[in-house]
Amino acid sequence: RTLDGGNINVIISFRIPRTEDEFRSIPISLSDISERVQTERAQRESEARYRSLVQQLPDALSIHREGRNLFVNRAFAKLFGAEDPEDLIGSEVMDFVHPDFIGIVGRRASELKELGDVTQPQEQKLRRLDGSTIYVEVIGTVPRPEP
């Protein structure tokens, strides 16, 4: 608490004395981290709003890395027959690809990884969790590196 009644966030640093003589004077350092805490809180709130928005999209969306789903929205879970989006986290992306499209999807993924940007929409056959076939239009993108 500050003298004017406000609150600040601090990191307190000190060294534990090794001898009894050192107990007479213990240097303590305070670092004000209020701005960092406020920035982190704002970022968490922004991420929560974004996640909520993405969960409400009517289009199926998945985010994956190295062939595994890191995030799927509710529409994606419903489309593939999962009870909960969390049920698909960590699943192999290629497990959803119909065997007729394995080569096509592999080539598109390689091109996307190499060239970046966004793929053109393409109709594909995919498989639901129960093994049934669905026909969908797929668009892929990769994140652009920040400058």
C-alpha positions in Angstrom: 0.0 0.0 0.0 1.3 3.4 -0.9 1.2 6.5 1.4 -1.8 7.9 -0.5 -3.8 4.7 0.1 -3.2 3.1 -3.4 -1.9 -0.4 -4.0 1.1 -1.4 -6.0 2.5 -4.8 -6.9 6.1 -5.4 -5.9 8.8 -8.0 -5.9 10.7 -8.1 -2.7 14.3 -9.3 -2.8 16.6 -9.9 0.1 19.4 -12.2 1.2 19.1 -14.4 4.2 21.9 -13.6 6.6 24.5 -16.3 7.1 25.8 -15.0 10.5 24.3 -13.4 13.6 26.1 -10.2 12.9 24.4 -9.9 9.5 21.0 -9.9 11.2 21.6 -6.2 12.2 21.2 -5.0 8.7 19.4 -6.9 6.0 19.2 -5.0 2.6 15.8 -5.3 1.1 15.0 -4.4 -2.5 11.5 -3.6 -3.8 10.7 -3.5 -7.5 7.4 -2.0 -8.7 5.9 -4.4 -11.1 2.4 -2.8 -11.2 2.5 -2.0 -14.8 3.6 -5.5 -15.8 0.8 -7.0 -13.7 -1.7 -4.7 -15.2 -0.5 -5.6 -18.8 -0.6 -9.3 -18.0 -4.1 -9.0 -16.6 -5.3 -7.0 -19.7 -3.7 -9.7 -22.0 -5.5 -12.5 -20.1 -8.8 -10.7 -20.4 -8.3 -10.0 -24.1 -7.4 -13.7 -24.7 -10.5 -14.8 -22.8 -12.7 -12.5 -24.9 -11.0 -13.8 -28.1 -11.4 -17.4 -27.0 -15.1 -16.8 -26.2 -15.7 -15.2 -29.6 -14.0 -18.1 -31.5 -16.0 -20.7 -29.5 -19.2 -19.0 -30.7 -18.3 -19.0 -34.4 -20.7 -21.0 -36.6 -17.7 -22.3 -38.7 -15.6 -25.2 -37.5 -12.1 -24.0 -36.5 -9.1 -25.9 -35.4 -5.6 -24.7 -34.5 -2.9 -27.3 -34.8 0.8 -27.7 -34.6 3.0 -30.5 -35.8 -0.1 -32.5 -36.8 -1.9 -32.3 -33.4 -5.0 -30.2 -32.5 -4.2 -27.6 -29.9 -7.6 -26.0 -30.0 -10.9 -26.7 -31.6 -14.1 -24.7 -31.3 -17.6 -26.0 -30.5 -18.6 -26.1 -34.2 -15.6 -28.3 -35.0 -16.4 -30.7 -32.2 -20.0 -30.9 -33.3 -19.1 -31.4 -36.9 -16.8 -34.3 -36.0 -19.2 -35.8 -33.5 -17.4 -35.0 -30.2 -19.3 -34.2 -27.1 -16.8 -31.5 -26.0 -14.1 -29.6 -27.8 -11.6 -30.7 -25.1 -12.2 -34.3 -26.3 -10.3 -33.5 -29.6 -7.3 -31.6 -28.1 -4.2 -33.6 -28.9 -5.8 -35.6 -31.6 -4.0 -36.2 -34.9 -5.3 -33.9 -37.6 -4.7 -36.6 -40.3 -7.0 -39.0 -38.4 -9.9 -36.8 -39.7 -8.8 -36.9 -43.3 -10.5 -39.4 -45.6 -8.1 -41.9 -47.1 -8.9 -40.5 -50.6 -7.6 -37.1 -49.6 -4.4 -38.0 -47.5 -2.1 -37.1 -50.4 -3.9 -33.9 -51.3 -4.0 -32.7 -47.7 -0.3 -33.6 -47.2 0.7 -31.6 -50.3 -1.5 -28.6 -49.3 0.0 -28.6 -45.9 3.6 -28.7 -47.3 2.8 -25.8 -49.7 1.2 -23.8 -46.9 4.2 -24.4 -44.6 6.6 -23.4 -47.4 4.8 -20.5 -48.9 2.8 -19.2 -45.9 -0.3 -17.1 -46.3 -3.8 -18.7 -46.9 -4.9 -21.6 -49.1 -7.8 -21.3 -51.5 -11.0 -23.0 -50.3 -11.1 -26.6 -51.3 -13.8 -29.3 -51.0 -12.5 -32.3 -49.1 -13.8 -35.5 -47.7 -13.2 -35.9 -44.0 -14.1 -38.6 -41.4 -16.1 -38.1 -38.3 -15.2 -39.9 -35.0 -17.8 -42.5 -35.8 -16.1 -43.2 -39.2 -18.8 -41.6 -41.3 -17.7 -39.3 -44.2 -18.5 -35.6 -44.4 -17.9 -33.2 -47.2 -16.5 -29.8 -46.2 -14.8 -26.8 -47.6 -11.4 -26.3 -46.0 -9.2 -23.2 -45.8 -5.8 -23.2 -44.2 -3.5 -20.5 -43.0 -0.3 -20.2 -41.0 0.5 -17.4 -38.6 2.8 -14.7 -40.0 5.9 -13.9 -38.0 5.6 -10.7 -36.1 8.0 -7.9 -37.4 
